[in-house]
Amino acid sequence: MSSPLTVALLGGGTVGASVAQLISESADDLTARIGRELKLTGIAVRDASKPRPGVDSNFLPKMLQALRHPAQTL
């Protein structure tokens, strides 16, 4: 299998959280459809301390760190 297709989301509100949840819950189906694993690497939000149901909070600090240091890759 080829390398994963990495995805970062801008926004963790209703739509962003739903997309993150869809990527997580439908990983096998999405992999079959696109021919590659789809890997969520981060989510940019204004307030990382705000609860976001369905979103793994580990994605939030990674994206914030990358935004502060644009030369860094995830």
N, C-alpha and C positions, 0 to 999 in steps of 0.2 A: 504494500500500500504506500502511496505517496505521502509526503509530509502533510501535517494538518494545515487547514486553512484557518488562520487566526483572525479573530474578530474582537474589536473593542467598541463599546457602545458609548455614545454621548447622551447621558441622561439616564437616570434610574427611576423615573416616575412611573406612571401607569404603563406607558408603552414600552419603555426600556426594561422595566422589571418583567413585563410579559414576554418580551423577546428573550431575555436571559433565561427565564423559566422554560420557555419553549426549546431553546438550545439544549438545556440540561435534560429535560424530560424526554425529548425526541431525538437524542443523540444518534441512536442506531438507525432510525428512519432517515434522518438528514444525511448521515454518512452514505447510506445506500442510494439516496437520490442524487447527491452531488459527486459521489465517487471519492470523497476525501473526508477525513474526520474534521468536524467543525469545532474549533476550540476557542472558548471565550477567555480572553486574556485580561480584560479590565473594563470598568465602567466609570466614566467621569460623572461626578455629581457635585453639586454645590456644597451640600452638607453630608459628609460621610457618617456622621453620628446619627442621622435620622434613620429610624427603622424602615427597612424595605423588605416586606414579606416576599418570599420566593427568590431572593437574591442572596447569594453567598457573600457575606461581608468581606471575605478575603480578596475579592476582586476590586473593591473600592480603593484601598490604600495603594495598590500597585498602579492603578491608573492615575491617581493623584500624584504619585511620585514621578511617573513618566511625564506628566504635564509640566511639572516643575523643572524637569531636566530633559528638554526635547531631544537632545542628542542620544539619550538612552533608549534602547529598544527593549520591547517586552518579549 
